[in-house]
């Protein structure tokens, strides 16, 4: 895909065909800066001042453990990718367990 409209069209078609695992690749201008942020429950790692925005986005799409790739274009932030998983390290184990237990208990 070389345009946003083309990618959107393919995504809509694949959603219509009920294939949620389909991936779409777009060629876009390289961002000035790339931010890799992870949201685990109420924690936002490497989010900086995007924390409230990413936490709200995660709640809206119901993704309790997500990795976001955010591109910065002239000061404007654009979500380039969302992965419904996080890289699990020893520092994050307690956050992941707390989030899973909260989900199991109906907190989300």
Backbone torsions as a table, in degrees:
resi	resn	phi	psi	omega
1	UNK	NA	141.5	177.8
2	UNK	-120.7	-3.8	177.9
3	UNK	-134.1	156.0	177.1
4	UNK	-62.3	-42.0	-178.2
5	UNK	-63.2	-40.0	178.0
6	UNK	-64.2	-43.5	177.7
7	UNK	-63.8	-40.7	179.3
8	UNK	-63.8	-40.5	179.0
9	UNK	-62.7	-44.5	178.8
10	UNK	-65.0	-42.4	179.4
11	UNK	-61.7	-43.9	179.2
12	UNK	-63.1	-39.9	178.4
13	UNK	-63.7	-44.4	-178.5
14	UNK	-68.6	-34.7	175.7
15	UNK	-66.2	-40.8	178.3
16	UNK	-61.8	-37.1	179.9
17	UNK	-81.0	4.3	175.9
18	UNK	61.3	47.6	176.9
19	UNK	-121.5	83.0	-176.1
20	UNK	-71.8	-11.2	-178.6
21	UNK	-91.5	-0.5	-179.5
22	UNK	-67.6	143.7	178.4
23	UNK	-115.6	147.0	178.7
24	UNK	-125.1	133.0	177.2
25	UNK	-108.4	131.9	177.7
26	UNK	-118.7	145.4	171.6
27	UNK	-99.9	119.4	-178.5
28	UNK	-134.4	166.6	176.7
29	UNK	-63.7	139.0	179.2
30	UNK	-64.6	134.9	178.8
31	UNK	-72.1	160.7	176.1
32	UNK	-65.7	-34.6	-177.7
33	UNK	-149.4	146.2	176.7
34	UNK	-119.2	131.9	179.3
35	UNK	-116.3	126.5	173.1
36	UNK	-104.4	112.9	-177.3
37	UNK	-121.5	149.0	178.1
38	UNK	-124.1	134.2	174.9
39	UNK	-112.7	125.0	177.1
40	UNK	-129.5	101.9	-177.4
41	UNK	62.4	-118.0	178.7
42	UNK	-95.9	3.9	179.4
43	UNK	-98.3	142.0	178.0
44	UNK	-130.0	112.6	-174.7
45	UNK	-101.0	128.3	-179.2
46	UNK	64.8	32.8	-177.0
47	UNK	-95.1	-26.8	-178.2
48	UNK	58.9	-134.0	-178.3
49	UNK	-79.4	0.4	177.0
50	UNK	-87.3	-0.1	-174.6
51	UNK	-51.1	-54.5	-177.8
52	UNK	-61.3	-39.0	-178.5
53	UNK	-65.6	-45.8	-178.5
54	UNK	-70.0	-36.7	177.1
55	UNK	-64.6	-41.6	177.6
56	UNK	-65.3	-43.9	178.5
57	UNK	-59.1	-43.7	179.8
58	UNK	-62.2	-40.0	177.8
59	UNK	-67.1	-41.4	-178.0
60	UNK	-63.6	-38.2	-179.5
61	UNK	-95.3	2.7	177.7
62	UNK	57.9	45.7	177.3
63	UNK	-114.3	104.6	-175.0
64	UNK	-79.4	-25.2	178.5
65	UNK	-135.2	98.1	-175.3
66	UNK	-130.5	149.0	171.4
67	UNK	-111.1	127.0	-178.8
68	UNK	-110.8	138.8	170.4
69	UNK	-110.7	116.7	-175.4
70	UNK	-118.2	128.4	177.1
71	UNK	-101.5	143.7	177.1
72	UNK	-108.8	122.7	178.4
73	UNK	-120.0	100.8	178.7
74	UNK	57.5	37.8	179.3
75	UNK	91.6	-9.7	178.2
76	UNK	-97.5	134.2	-178.4
77	UNK	-95.9	133.5	179.6
78	UNK	-130.3	130.3	176.2
79	UNK	-75.1	118.3	-179.6
80	UNK	-94.8	-25.9	-178.8
81	UNK	-163.6	149.5	176.4
82	UNK	-133.7	126.1	175.3
83	UNK	-114.5	128.2	-179.8
84	UNK	-80.4	48.9	177.6
85	UNK	-160.0	164.6	178.4
86	UNK	-130.2	158.1	174.4
87	UNK	-79.8	120.1	-175.7
88	UNK	-88.7	118.2	174.8
89	UNK	-121.0	168.0	-179.5
90	UNK	-60.9	-31.3	-179.8
91	UNK	-68.7	-23.1	-174.7
92	UNK	-101.5	-5.9	-174.2
93	UNK	-56.4	-45.3	-178.5
94	UNK	-64.6	-38.2	177.4
95	UNK	-64.6	-42.6	180.0
96	UNK	-64.4	-46.7	-179.9
97	UNK	-62.8	-44.0	179.2
98	UNK	-61.4	-39.8	179.2
99	UNK	-67.3	-42.8	179.2
100	UNK	-64.8	-43.1	178.8
101	UNK	-65.1	-40.2	177.1
102	UNK	-63.1	-41.7	177.0
103	UNK	-63.3	-44.1	-179.4
104	UNK	-61.7	-36.2	-179.5
105	UNK	-85.8	5.6	174.6
106	UNK	83.0	19.1	-179.2
107	UNK	-76.2	-20.6	-177.1
108	UNK	-104.7	NA	NA
